[in-house]
Amino acid sequence: MGDQDLPALIAAKEAEVTKQGDTVRALKSNKGKSDDAATAAQKADEIAKAIDLLKQLKKELGDLTKQHAATAAGGGSQGKEKFRAKLASTLEQNLFYIPAFKIYGGVAGLYDYGPTGAAVKNNLQTFWRQHFILEENMLEIECPSVTPHNVLKASGHVDRFIDLMVHDTVTKTFYRADHLLKDAIEKQIEETVDPAKKKEHEVVANKIDEYTAEELGALLTQYGVKAPETGNDICEPYPFNLMFKTQIGPAGHNVGYLRPETAQGIFVNFRDLLYHNGNKLPFAAAQIGQSFRNEISPRAGLLRVREFTQMEIEHFVNPDDKSHKKFGAVRDLTFLLYPREQQKTAAGAISMNLGEAVQNGTIANETLAYFIGRTFEFLKTAGINTSRLRFRQHLEHEMAHYAQDCWDAEIECTYGWVECVGLADRSAYDLDAHSKASGVDLNAFQKFDTPVEMEVLEAKPEMKELGKVFKKEAGAVKTAIMEMTDDQKEDLQAALEADGAGKLAAADGITKFDITPAMIKIQKVKKKVHGKTFTPGVIEPSFGIGRIIYCLYEHCYYTREGDEQRTVFKFSPTAAPIKCTVFPLLQKKEFEPYTAKVASSLLKLGLSRKVDESGITIGKRYARTDEIGVPFAVTVDPQTIEDNTVTLRERDTMDQVRLPLDEVAPTVRSMCDETWTWADVLNKYPKVEAKEEK
């Protein structure tokens, strides 16, 4: 039985427990007062046997649950801590990542990537750029991290980018309220065997992002949550804005913030990007860059930090047509989806293909489903264990009011299910908000193949009245009227009817004109139109690379069977910090030219390599590179001098083959490109006895 089978076995056993519980209740309810002694004794015996079976099933369920905790999640709360401590030690010793400003004591939520960690991060970013930007022909941009106040006011971040916070009433230490509640619920779930009670806790946990401050406070009280370090009481939850505030320029009048996301830079550049793309939709723009969030209580290493790298895509579409021409390429992908209806009953994720999910309305449209599928493929190739990957749909009240559908790619690790990618149909909210705040038209125009007769809202300026009132500015008012969108026409018409006057924004977005009914005629008319103007909708995939990397570390980390001291990262060739190591078996001068030739040939094919000519045993050198996840190792030995061949070792199987020196680099390149597998290599080249692994 594999570890990945345990969730299915647990679900099946839970169903058995529930069914047997129903049987016991039915037998008890069937016990009648008028039964004769023999019948009563028979029924009592049946009930006793049914209860014994229920107890046995509950014990089996408990054993499976403990086994799953010991494998997929590090072994219960104590096992998780032990696993994380061992992993953290390996990561820090090998400079994957370390606390920033370490010699000064460090700062919570800030980390430095060392040489190995930076290489893994760069490899995943390079693969992301290839997988999305290049393959989907996206427009890549780069924007400043410092963002003016008015931009983030328009986007809603100034008013609504908050988390609910509590503090220790004695020490004043701050905590994120939902995190304290989540920890308390997870403890209850771990300690509860009864399936019904467990489900009650899971339902509360699934709605944790929906609760108001008052509801969250009530639940914290219900679960008896105290300050973790001291056991003191905590205060009621209250909001805290997560943005880092700064000033632009020495005067201090121009307020700015370190951007909380990269997306806004794409939205404010939409008009220029649309022009650059030939005024054609759909198109996508992407950005990789740093974002900043002043987290209340950073924890869990790379999972909750104050500065991080985001990789975001804004895919602009006609809101009336969210089909995707490449949807067929992902239609048949099948993986775990966790729709909102499943969450409400804590029923668990279900396996479903994307074609079915779109057809039955589980996912709102093809474009959103397409990016969900492409995200699954990206994470799978990066090395994420797909049995511990699910796509969870946001609950109704969890979504922003303007969003049409949202999903998170969640990856399971010892901290539970962690959101690593957000995929949202944001409708036209962002472009509308920036257009209204800036006064700049952020619409698109779709030209019809043939003119279409349709009813349109027409705004006609009354020039005689405009000239009388505005004189030299009458032309500017006319231009503003002619450039109004349908929404702006409707808003102005409503104001004129309700108040007898309305405001009209000039093209500069600053000047406002007072308009009366005598100055403009707004009415619906039928006319032949050659196209239509609209505000594009946006499908947004947003990736947090640090979270993906941490989950990858957990999924790839293991120890050699029979040797707990030999730790290994089973990174995919895509993610591995170094693709191949090169060893001379012995410190002999005659080996040096061959070692240099192998290393040079790898480098010429764009493969990172490391040469280890130290005098330690070959087994220790293998172990040293296994510990940083190098997938392949080449060894130059005495036979190399005789026939110009070397051995090539694969990390996880520890199998070795012998092949011509000149064929090493192309072979490793093919495996890194996934056009070849190690099985293909074994079929082509003779397997040899492994060099000493001790």
C-alpha positions as CSV (number, residue, x, y, z in Angstrom):
1,M,0.0,0.0,0.0
2,G,1.5,3.4,-1.1
3,D,1.3,6.5,1.0
4,Q,-0.9,8.1,-1.7
5,D,-3.5,5.4,-1.1
6,L,-4.1,6.3,2.5
7,P,-6.5,9.3,2.0
8,A,-8.8,7.0,-0.2
9,L,-8.6,4.2,2.5
10,I,-9.4,6.7,5.2
11,A,-12.4,8.0,3.3
12,A,-13.7,4.5,2.7
13,K,-13.2,3.6,6.4
14,E,-15.0,6.8,7.4
15,A,-17.9,5.7,5.2
16,E,-17.9,2.3,6.9
17,V,-18.0,3.9,10.4
18,T,-20.9,6.1,9.4
19,K,-22.8,3.2,7.9
20,Q,-22.2,1.0,10.9
21,G,-23.3,3.9,13.2
22,D,-26.5,4.1,11.3
23,T,-27.0,0.3,11.7
24,V,-26.5,0.6,15.5
25,R,-29.0,3.4,15.8
26,A,-31.5,1.5,13.6
27,L,-31.2,-1.6,15.8
28,K,-31.7,0.4,19.0
29,S,-34.7,2.2,17.6
30,N,-36.2,-1.2,16.6
31,K,-36.0,-2.5,20.2
32,G,-39.7,-2.6,21.4
33,K,-41.1,-2.7,24.9
34,S,-43.6,-5.4,23.9
35,D,-40.9,-7.8,22.8
36,D,-40.9,-11.2,24.5
37,A,-37.9,-12.3,26.4
38,A,-36.4,-14.4,23.6
39,T,-36.8,-11.6,21.0
40,A,-35.4,-9.0,23.4
41,A,-32.4,-11.2,24.1
42,Q,-31.8,-11.8,20.4
43,K,-32.1,-8.0,19.6
44,A,-29.7,-7.2,22.5
45,D,-27.2,-9.7,21.2
46,E,-27.4,-8.1,17.7
47,I,-27.0,-4.6,19.1
48,A,-23.9,-5.7,21.2
49,K,-22.3,-7.3,18.1
50,A,-23.0,-4.2,16.0
51,I,-21.5,-2.0,18.7
52,D,-18.4,-4.2,18.8
53,L,-18.0,-4.0,15.1
54,L,-18.4,-0.2,15.3
55,K,-15.7,0.0,17.9
56,Q,-13.4,-2.1,15.7
57,L,-14.1,0.0,12.7
58,K,-13.3,3.2,14.7
59,K,-10.1,1.6,15.9
60,E,-9.1,0.8,12.3
61,L,-10.0,4.4,11.3
62,G,-7.8,5.7,14.1
63,D,-4.9,3.5,13.0
64,L,-5.2,4.7,9.4
65,T,-5.4,8.3,10.4
66,K,-2.3,8.0,12.6
67,Q,-0.4,6.2,9.7
68,H,-1.3,9.0,7.3
69,A,-0.1,11.6,9.8
70,A,3.1,9.7,10.1
71,T,3.8,9.6,6.4
72,A,2.1,12.4,4.4
73,A,2.3,15.0,7.1
74,G,5.4,14.2,9.1
75,G,3.8,12.1,11.9
76,G,1.3,14.0,14.0
77,S,2.2,17.3,15.7
78,Q,5.3,15.9,17.3
79,G,6.3,14.0,14.1
80,K,5.8,17.2,12.0
81,E,8.0,19.2,14.3
82,K,10.7,16.5,14.2
83,F,10.5,16.3,10.3
84,R,10.6,20.1,9.9
85,A,13.5,20.4,12.3
86,K,15.5,17.9,10.3
87,L,14.5,19.4,7.0
88,A,15.3,23.0,8.3
89,S,18.8,21.8,9.4
90,T,19.5,20.3,6.0
91,L,18.3,23.4,4.2
92,E,20.3,25.8,6.3
93,Q,23.5,23.6,6.3
94,N,23.4,23.5,2.5
95,L,22.5,27.2,2.1
96,F,19.1,26.8,0.5
97,Y,17.8,29.7,2.5
98,I,18.8,31.3,5.8
99,P,17.5,34.1,8.0
100,A,18.3,37.5,6.5
101,F,20.7,39.8,8.5
102,K,21.6,36.7,10.6
103,I,24.6,38.2,12.3
104,Y,22.4,40.9,13.7
105,G,19.8,38.4,15.0
106,G,17.6,38.4,11.9
107,V,14.2,39.9,11.2
108,A,11.1,37.7,11.2
109,G,9.7,37.1,7.8
110,L,12.8,38.0,5.8
111,Y,15.1,35.4,4.3
112,D,18.2,35.1,2.1
113,Y,18.4,32.5,-0.6
114,G,21.9,30.9,-0.6
115,P,23.6,29.5,-3.8
116,T,21.6,26.3,-3.9
117,G,18.2,27.9,-3.0
118,A,18.8,30.8,-5.4
119,A,19.5,28.2,-8.2
120,V,16.3,26.3,-7.4
121,K,14.3,29.5,-7.4
122,N,15.9,30.7,-10.7
123,N,15.3,27.4,-12.3
124,L,11.6,27.5,-11.5
125,Q,11.3,31.1,-12.6
126,T,13.0,30.2,-15.9
127,F,10.7,27.2,-16.4
128,W,7.6,29.4,-15.5
129,R,8.7,32.0,-18.1
130,Q,9.1,29.2,-20.7
131,H,5.8,27.4,-19.7
132,F,3.6,30.5,-19.6
133,I,5.2,33.7,-21.2
134,L,6.9,32.1,-24.1
135,E,4.5,29.3,-24.9
136,E,1.4,31.5,-24.5
137,N,3.0,34.5,-26.3
138,M,2.5,36.8,-23.4
139,L,3.8,40.4,-23.0
140,E,6.3,40.6,-20.2
141,I,6.8,43.8,-18.3
142,E,8.7,45.1,-15.3
143,C,7.3,47.8,-13.0
144,P,8.6,49.7,-9.9
145,S,8.1,48.3,-6.5
146,V,7.2,51.7,-5.0
147,T,3.6,52.6,-5.9
148,P,1.8,55.9,-5.4
149,H,-1.1,56.2,-3.0
150,N,-3.7,57.1,-5.6
151,V,-3.0,53.8,-7.6
152,L,-3.5,51.6,-4.5
153,K,-6.5,53.8,-3.3
154,A,-8.2,53.1,-6.7
155,S,-7.4,49.3,-6.5
156,G,-8.9,49.1,-3.0
157,H,-5.7,48.2,-1.2
158,V,-5.6,51.3,1.0
159,D,-9.0,50.6,2.4
160,R,-9.3,46.8,2.3
161,F,-5.9,45.1,2.2
162,I,-6.2,43.9,5.8
163,D,-5.9,40.9,8.1
164,L,-7.7,40.5,11.4
165,M,-5.2,40.7,14.4
166,V,-5.3,39.9,18.1
167,H,-2.8,40.5,20.8
168,D,-1.8,39.1,24.1
169,T,-3.6,41.3,26.7
170,V,-0.5,41.2,29.0
171,T,2.6,41.1,26.7
172,K,1.0,42.9,23.7
173,T,2.5,40.3,21.4
174,F,0.5,40.3,18.1
175,Y,-1.0,37.3,16.3
176,R,-3.1,36.8,13.2
177,A,-6.5,35.8,14.4
178,D,-7.4,33.3,11.7
179,H,-4.0,31.5,12.2
180,L,-4.6,31.0,15.9
181,L,-8.1,29.6,15.2
182,K,-6.8,27.3,12.4
183,D,-4.1,25.9,14.8
184,A,-6.7,25.2,17.4
185,I,-9.1,23.5,14.9
186,E,-6.3,21.3,13.5
187,K,-5.4,20.1,17.0
188,Q,-9.0,19.2,17.5
189,I,-9.2,17.3,14.2
190,E,-6.0,15.5,15.0
191,E,-7.2,14.4,18.4
192,T,-10.8,13.5,17.3
193,V,-11.5,10.0,16.0
194,D,-15.3,10.2,15.8
195,P,-16.0,11.0,12.1
196,A,-19.1,13.2,12.8
197,K,-17.2,15.4,15.3
198,K,-14.2,15.6,13.0
199,K,-16.4,16.8,10.1
200,E,-17.9,19.5,12.4
201,H,-14.4,20.9,12.9
202,E,-13.5,20.5,9.2
203,V,-16.6,22.5,8.2
204,V,-15.5,25.4,10.5
205,A,-12.0,25.2,9.2
206,N,-13.1,25.3,5.6
207,K,-15.0,28.6,6.2
208,I,-12.1,30.3,8.1
209,D,-11.6,33.0,5.4
210,E,-15.3,33.9,5.4
211,Y,-15.7,34.9,9.0
212,T,-16.2,38.5,10.1
213,A,-14.3,40.0,13.0
214,E,-17.2,39.3,15.4
215,E,-17.6,35.7,14.1
216,L,-13.9,35.0,14.4
217,G,-13.9,36.4,17.9
218,A,-16.8,34.1,18.9
219,L,-15.0,31.0,17.5
220,L,-11.7,31.9,19.3
221,T,-13.7,32.0,22.5
222,Q,-15.5,28.7,21.6
223,Y,-12.3,26.9,21.0
224,G,-10.7,28.4,24.1
225,V,-7.8,30.0,22.2
226,K,-5.1,31.7,24.3
227,A,-1.8,33.4,23.4
228,P,0.5,30.5,22.3
229,E,3.6,31.5,24.2
230,T,2.1,32.6,27.5
231,G,-1.4,31.1,27.8
232,N,-2.7,34.7,28.5
233,D,-6.1,35.9,27.2
234,I,-6.2,37.6,23.8
235,C,-8.2,40.6,22.8
236,E,-11.1,40.7,20.2
237,P,-9.9,40.7,16.5
238,Y,-9.4,44.0,14.8
239,P,-8.1,45.0,11.3
240,F,-4.5,45.8,10.4
241,N,-3.4,47.1,6.9
242,L,-0.6,45.0,5.5
243,M,1.1,47.6,3.3
244,F,4.5,49.1,4.0
245,K,4.0,52.9,3.8
246,T,6.7,55.3,2.6
247,Q,7.2,58.7,1.1
248,I,8.2,59.6,-2.5
249,G,10.6,62.5,-2.5
250,P,12.1,64.6,0.3
251,A,9.0,66.8,1.0
252,G,6.9,63.9,2.3
253,H,3.7,65.1,0.5
254,N,3.7,62.3,-2.0
255,V,2.7,59.1,-0.1
256,G,3.6,55.8,-1.5
257,Y,3.7,52.1,-0.6
258,L,5.9,49.1,-1.4
259,R,3.6,47.2,-3.7
260,P,1.6,44.4,-2.1
261,E,1.3,42.6,-5.6
262,T,2.7,43.0,-9.0
263,A,-0.7,43.1,-10.8
264,Q,-1.5,46.8,-10.5
265,G,1.5,47.7,-12.7
266,I,0.0,45.6,-15.5
267,F,-3.5,47.2,-15.1
268,V,-2.3,50.8,-15.2
269,N,-0.3,49.9,-18.4
270,F,-3.3,48.2,-20.1
271,R,-3.9,50.9,-22.7
272,D,-0.3,50.9,-24.0
273,L,-0.1,47.1,-23.9
274,L,-3.3,46.9,-25.9
275,Y,-1.9,49.2,-28.5
276,H,1.4,47.2,-28.5
277,N,-0.7,44.1,-29.2
278,G,-2.3,45.7,-32.2
279,N,-5.5,46.5,-30.3
280,K,-6.5,42.8,-30.3
281,L,-8.0,40.7,-27.6
282,P,-7.6,38.3,-26.0
283,F,-4.0,38.9,-24.8
284,A,-2.0,38.4,-21.6
285,A,0.7,40.4,-19.8
286,A,2.9,38.9,-17.2
287,Q,5.4,40.1,-14.6
288,I,7.9,38.5,-12.2
289,G,9.0,40.7,-9.3
290,Q,9.1,41.5,-5.6
291,S,6.0,42.2,-3.5
292,F,5.8,43.3,0.1
293,R,3.3,42.6,2.9
294,N,3.9,43.6,6.5
295,E,2.7,40.3,7.9
296,I,1.4,40.4,11.5
297,S,3.3,37.3,12.8
298,P,5.4,35.7,10.1
299,R,6.1,32.1,10.6
300,A,6.6,28.8,8.8
301,G,9.7,29.9,6.9
302,L,9.1,30.7,3.3
303,L,5.3,30.2,3.7
304,R,4.7,33.5,5.4
305,V,7.2,36.3,4.7
306,R,7.3,40.1,4.4
307,E,9.1,40.2,1.0
308,F,8.6,37.6,-1.7
309,T,8.7,37.0,-5.4
310,Q,5.4,36.9,-7.3
311,M,4.8,35.7,-10.8
312,E,1.5,37.1,-12.1
313,I,-0.5,36.9,-15.3
314,E,-3.3,39.2,-16.3
315,H,-5.2,37.6,-19.3
316,F,-7.6,40.2,-20.8
317,V,-10.7,38.9,-22.5
318,N,-14.0,40.0,-24.0
319,P,-16.4,39.5,-21.0
320,D,-19.0,38.0,-23.4
321,D,-16.5,35.4,-24.7
322,K,-14.4,33.5,-22.3
323,S,-13.7,30.5,-24.5
324,H,-10.1,29.5,-25.1
325,K,-8.8,28.3,-28.4
326,K,-6.3,26.0,-26.7
327,F,-8.7,24.5,-24.1
328,G,-8.7,21.2,-26.0
329,A,-5.1,20.7,-24.9
330,V,-6.0,20.5,-21.2
331,R,-9.7,19.3,-21.5
332,D,-8.8,15.7,-20.5
333,L,-6.5,16.5,-17.6
334,T,-7.9,14.8,-14.5
335,F,-6.9,15.8,-10.9
336,L,-8.2,16.8,-7.5
337,L,-10.8,19.6,-7.5
338,Y,-12.4,20.8,-4.2
339,P,-15.6,22.6,-5.3
340,R,-17.4,24.8,-2.7
341,E,-20.3,22.3,-2.3
342,Q,-17.8,19.6,-1.2
343,Q,-16.3,22.1,1.3
344,K,-19.6,23.0,2.9
345,T,-20.0,19.3,4.0
346,A,-16.3,18.6,4.4
347,A,-16.8,15.8,1.9
348,G,-13.2,16.1,0.5
349,A,-11.8,16.8,-2.9
350,I,-13.0,14.8,-5.9
351,S,-11.1,13.7,-9.1
352,M,-12.6,15.4,-12.2
353,N,-11.4,16.3,-15.7
354,L,-11.5,19.9,-16.8
355,G,-13.9,19.3,-19.7
356,E,-16.5,17.9,-17.3
357,A,-15.8,20.7,-14.8
358,V,-16.6,23.4,-17.4
359,Q,-19.5,21.5,-18.9
360,N,-21.3,21.1,-15.5
361,G,-20.5,24.6,-14.4
362,T,-18.1,23.7,-11.6
363,I,-15.5,26.0,-13.2
364,A,-17.0,29.2,-14.7
365,N,-15.4,29.2,-18.1
366,E,-12.8,27.7,-20.5
367,T,-10.2,30.4,-20.0
368,L,-10.1,30.0,-16.2
369,A,-10.1,26.2,-16.6
370,Y,-7.3,26.4,-19.2
371,F,-5.0,28.3,-16.7
372,I,-6.0,25.8,-13.9
373,G,-4.8,23.0,-16.2
374,R,-1.6,24.8,-17.2
375,T,-0.9,25.5,-13.5
376,F,-1.3,21.8,-12.7
377,E,1.1,20.9,-15.5
378,F,3.6,23.5,-14.2
379,L,3.5,22.2,-10.6
380,K,3.7,18.6,-11.7
381,T,6.8,19.2,-13.9
382,A,8.4,21.3,-11.1
383,G,8.3,18.2,-8.9
384,I,5.2,18.6,-6.7
385,N,3.6,15.4,-5.6
386,T,0.2,15.5,-7.4
387,S,-1.5,13.3,-4.9
388,R,-0.9,16.2,-2.4
389,L,-2.1,18.9,-4.8
390,R,-5.7,20.1,-5.1
391,F,-7.5,23.1,-6.6
392,R,-10.0,24.6,-4.1
393,Q,-12.8,26.8,-5.1
394,H,-13.5,29.9,-3.0
395,L,-16.7,30.0,-1.1
396,E,-19.2,32.6,-2.1
397,H,-18.5,35.1,0.7
398,E,-14.8,34.4,0.5
399,M,-14.6,35.9,-3.0
400,A,-14.4,39.6,-3.6
401,H,-17.9,41.0,-4.6
402,Y,-16.7,41.6,-8.2
403,A,-15.1,38.2,-8.8
404,Q,-17.0,35.6,-10.9
405,D,-15.1,32.5,-9.9
406,C,-11.8,31.9,-7.9
407,W,-9.7,28.8,-7.3
408,D,-6.5,28.2,-5.3
409,A,-3.9,25.6,-6.1
410,E,-3.2,24.2,-2.6
411,I,-0.3,21.9,-1.8
412,E,-0.3,19.7,1.3
413,C,2.8,19.9,3.6
414,T,3.4,19.5,7.3
415,Y,1.6,22.9,7.8
416,G,-1.5,21.5,6.2
417,W,-2.9,22.7,2.8
418,V,-1.1,25.8,1.7
419,E,-2.4,28.2,-1.0
420,C,0.5,28.5,-3.5
421,V,-1.4,29.8,-6.6
422,G,-4.5,31.9,-6.9
423,L,-6.6,31.7,-10.1
424,A,-9.4,34.2,-10.4
425,D,-11.9,35.6,-12.9
426,R,-11.8,39.2,-11.6
427,S,-14.3,40.5,-14.2
428,A,-13.7,44.1,-15.3
429,Y,-13.2,45.4,-11.8
430,D,-9.6,46.5,-11.9
431,L,-9.7,48.3,-15.3
432,D,-13.0,50.0,-14.3
433,A,-11.6,51.2,-11.0
434,H,-8.4,52.7,-12.5
435,S,-10.4,54.2,-15.4
436,K,-12.7,56.0,-13.0
437,A,-9.9,57.1,-10.7
438,S,-7.6,58.4,-13.4
439,G,-10.2,59.6,-16.0
440,V,-8.3,57.6,-18.6
441,D,-10.2,55.3,-21.0
442,L,-9.2,51.7,-20.4
443,N,-11.6,50.2,-22.8
444,A,-11.1,47.9,-25.9
445,F,-12.9,48.0,-29.2
446,Q,-14.1,44.9,-31.0
447,K,-14.7,45.3,-34.7
448,F,-17.5,43.1,-36.2
449,D,-17.0,41.1,-39.4
450,T,-20.1,42.8,-40.8
451,P,-22.1,45.7,-39.5
452,V,-24.9,44.8,-37.0
453,E,-28.1,46.7,-36.4
454,M,-28.6,47.1,-32.7
455,E,-30.0,49.4,-30.0
456,V,-27.3,51.6,-28.6
457,L,-27.3,54.4,-26.0
458,E,-26.4,57.6,-27.9
459,A,-25.2,60.8,-26.3
460,K,-25.6,63.9,-28.5
461,P,-24.1,67.3,-27.4
462,E,-26.3,70.4,-27.8
463,M,-23.6,72.7,-29.1
464,K,-25.7,75.9,-28.9
465,E,-26.2,75.5,-25.1
466,L,-22.6,74.3,-24.6
467,G,-21.2,77.3,-26.4
468,K,-23.3,79.7,-24.3
469,V,-22.2,78.2,-21.0
470,F,-18.6,76.9,-21.6
471,K,-17.6,79.3,-24.5
472,K,-13.9,78.3,-25.4
473,E,-14.2,75.1,-23.4
474,A,-17.3,73.9,-25.4
475,G,-15.0,71.8,-27.7
476,A,-13.5,70.0,-24.8
477,V,-16.9,69.2,-23.3
478,K,-18.1,67.9,-26.7
479,T,-15.0,65.6,-26.8
480,A,-15.8,64.3,-23.3
481,I,-19.4,63.6,-24.3
482,M,-18.4,61.7,-27.4
483,E,-15.9,59.6,-25.5
484,M,-18.2,58.4,-22.8
485,T,-18.7,54.7,-22.3
486,D,-22.2,53.2,-22.0
487,D,-21.8,53.0,-18.2
488,Q,-20.9,56.6,-18.0
489,K,-23.8,57.6,-20.2
490,E,-26.2,55.6,-18.0
491,D,-24.7,57.2,-14.8
492,L,-25.0,60.7,-16.3
493,Q,-28.6,60.1,-17.5
494,A,-29.6,58.9,-14.1
495,A,-28.1,62.0,-12.4
496,L,-29.8,64.3,-14.8
497,E,-33.2,62.6,-14.2
498,A,-32.8,62.5,-10.5
499,D,-31.0,65.8,-9.7
500,G,-31.4,67.9,-12.8
501,A,-27.6,68.1,-13.2
502,G,-24.6,65.8,-13.4
503,K,-20.8,65.8,-13.5
504,L,-18.8,65.0,-16.7
505,A,-15.1,64.2,-16.5
506,A,-12.8,65.7,-19.1
507,A,-10.2,63.6,-20.9
508,D,-7.5,64.6,-18.3
509,G,-9.4,62.9,-15.6
510,I,-9.2,66.0,-13.3
511,T,-11.5,68.6,-14.8
512,K,-15.2,68.2,-14.1
513,F,-17.9,69.9,-16.1
514,D,-21.4,70.6,-14.7
515,I,-23.9,69.3,-17.2
516,T,-27.7,70.1,-17.4
517,P,-30.4,68.3,-19.4
518,A,-30.4,71.2,-21.9
519,M,-26.7,70.5,-22.9
520,I,-27.0,66.8,-23.8
521,K,-29.5,64.4,-25.3
522,I,-29.1,60.8,-24.1
523,Q,-31.4,58.2,-25.7
524,K,-31.5,54.7,-27.1
525,V,-31.5,54.5,-30.9
526,K,-31.3,51.7,-33.5
527,K,-28.3,52.0,-35.8
528,K,-25.9,49.9,-37.7
529,V,-22.7,49.5,-35.8
530,H,-19.3,48.3,-36.9
531,G,-18.1,47.2,-33.5
532,K,-18.5,47.7,-29.8
533,T,-16.5,49.3,-27.0
534,F,-16.2,47.4,-23.7
535,T,-14.1,47.1,-20.6
536,P,-12.2,43.8,-20.8
537,G,-12.5,41.1,-18.1
538,V,-9.4,39.7,-16.5
539,I,-8.4,36.1,-15.7
540,E,-5.5,36.3,-13.2
541,P,-3.2,33.4,-12.2
542,S,-0.9,34.6,-9.4
543,F,2.0,32.4,-8.2
544,G,3.9,32.7,-4.9
545,I,7.3,31.1,-5.8
546,G,8.5,30.9,-2.2
547,R,5.6,28.8,-1.1
548,I,5.9,26.5,-4.0
549,I,9.6,26.1,-3.3
550,Y,9.0,25.2,0.4
551,C,6.4,22.6,-0.5
552,L,8.8,21.2,-3.1
553,Y,11.5,20.9,-0.4
554,E,9.1,18.8,1.8
555,H,7.9,16.7,-1.1
556,C,11.4,15.9,-2.3
557,Y,13.1,15.3,1.1
558,Y,13.8,11.7,2.2
559,T,16.5,9.5,3.8
560,R,18.1,6.5,2.4
561,E,16.5,3.2,3.6
562,G,18.6,1.8,6.4
563,D,20.7,5.0,6.8
564,E,18.9,7.9,8.5
565,Q,22.0,10.1,8.2
566,R,21.9,10.0,4.3
567,T,19.4,12.7,3.3
568,V,18.3,13.2,-0.3
569,F,16.3,15.8,-2.2
570,K,14.7,14.0,-5.2
571,F,14.4,17.2,-7.2
572,S,13.2,16.9,-10.8
573,P,15.9,17.9,-13.3
574,T,13.9,21.0,-14.0
575,A,14.2,22.3,-10.4
576,A,17.6,20.8,-9.4
577,P,20.1,23.5,-8.4
578,I,22.9,21.6,-10.2
579,K,22.2,19.1,-13.0
580,C,25.3,17.0,-12.9
581,T,28.4,16.5,-10.8
582,V,31.7,15.3,-12.2
583,F,34.1,13.2,-10.1
584,P,37.6,11.8,-10.8
585,L,37.6,8.5,-8.9
586,L,41.1,9.2,-7.6
587,Q,43.2,12.3,-7.3
588,K,45.4,11.5,-10.3
589,K,46.8,14.0,-12.8
590,E,46.0,11.7,-15.7
591,F,42.2,12.0,-14.9
592,E,42.2,15.8,-15.0
593,P,41.9,16.3,-18.8
594,Y,38.9,13.9,-19.0
595,T,37.2,15.6,-16.0
596,A,37.7,19.0,-17.6
597,K,36.3,17.7,-20.9
598,V,33.1,16.3,-19.3
599,A,32.6,19.5,-17.3
600,S,33.1,21.7,-20.4
601,S,30.7,19.7,-22.6
602,L,28.0,20.0,-20.0
603,L,28.5,23.7,-19.7
604,K,28.3,24.1,-23.5
605,L,24.8,22.6,-23.5
606,G,23.6,25.0,-20.8
607,L,23.8,22.5,-17.9
608,S,25.0,23.6,-14.5
609,R,27.7,21.2,-13.2
610,K,30.0,20.9,-10.2
611,V,33.4,19.3,-10.2
612,D,34.5,17.6,-7.0
613,E,38.1,16.6,-7.0
614,S,38.4,16.3,-3.2
615,G,40.2,13.3,-1.8
616,I,37.2,11.9,0.1
617,T,35.7,8.5,-0.9
618,I,33.4,8.4,-4.0
619,G,30.5,7.3,-1.8
620,K,30.8,10.4,0.4
621,R,30.9,12.6,-2.6
622,Y,27.8,10.9,-4.0
623,A,26.1,11.5,-0.6
624,R,27.2,15.2,-0.5
625,T,25.6,15.9,-3.9
626,D,22.5,13.8,-3.1
627,E,21.9,16.1,-0.1
628,I,21.5,19.1,-2.5
629,G,19.4,17.1,-5.0
630,V,21.8,16.7,-7.9
631,P,20.1,14.1,-10.2
632,F,23.2,12.8,-12.1
633,A,26.8,12.2,-11.4
634,V,29.7,11.3,-13.8
635,T,32.8,9.5,-12.6
636,V,36.1,9.4,-14.5
637,D,38.0,6.2,-13.6
638,P,41.0,4.1,-15.0
639,Q,38.8,2.6,-17.7
640,T,38.2,6.1,-19.0
641,I,41.8,6.3,-20.0
642,E,41.6,3.0,-21.8
643,D,38.4,3.4,-23.9
644,N,37.2,7.1,-23.3
645,T,34.1,6.0,-21.4
646,V,32.7,7.1,-18.0
647,T,30.0,6.0,-15.6
648,L,26.8,8.0,-15.2
649,R,24.8,7.6,-11.9
650,E,21.2,8.4,-11.3
651,R,20.5,9.8,-7.8
652,D,17.3,8.0,-6.7
653,T,17.9,4.4,-7.9
654,M,21.7,4.8,-7.5
655,D,22.0,2.8,-10.7
656,Q,25.0,3.4,-13.0
657,V,25.7,2.9,-16.7
658,R,28.9,3.2,-18.8
659,L,28.8,5.3,-21.9
660,P,31.2,7.2,-24.2
661,L,32.4,10.4,-22.8
662,D,31.2,12.4,-25.8
663,E,27.6,11.2,-25.2
664,V,27.4,12.3,-21.6
665,A,26.3,15.9,-22.1
666,P,23.6,15.1,-24.8
667,T,22.2,12.3,-22.6
668,V,22.0,14.5,-19.5
669,R,20.5,17.3,-21.6
670,S,17.8,15.0,-23.0
671,M,16.8,13.9,-19.5
672,C,16.7,17.5,-18.2
673,D,14.5,18.3,-21.2
674,E,12.3,15.3,-20.4
675,T,12.6,13.9,-23.9
676,W,14.4,11.0,-22.3
677,T,14.0,9.1,-19.1
678,W,16.5,7.1,-17.0
679,A,14.7,4.0,-18.3
680,D,15.7,5.0,-21.8
681,V,19.3,5.4,-20.7
682,L,19.3,1.9,-19.1
683,N,17.9,0.5,-22.4
684,K,20.7,2.0,-24.4
685,Y,23.8,1.7,-22.3
686,P,25.2,-1.3,-20.2
687,K,24.4,-1.2,-16.5
688,V,27.5,-1.5,-14.4
689,E,28.2,-2.4,-10.8
690,A,27.8,0.7,-8.7
691,K,30.9,2.4,-7.3
692,E,31.2,2.2,-3.5
693,E,28.3,4.1,-1.9
694,K,29.6,4.2,1.6
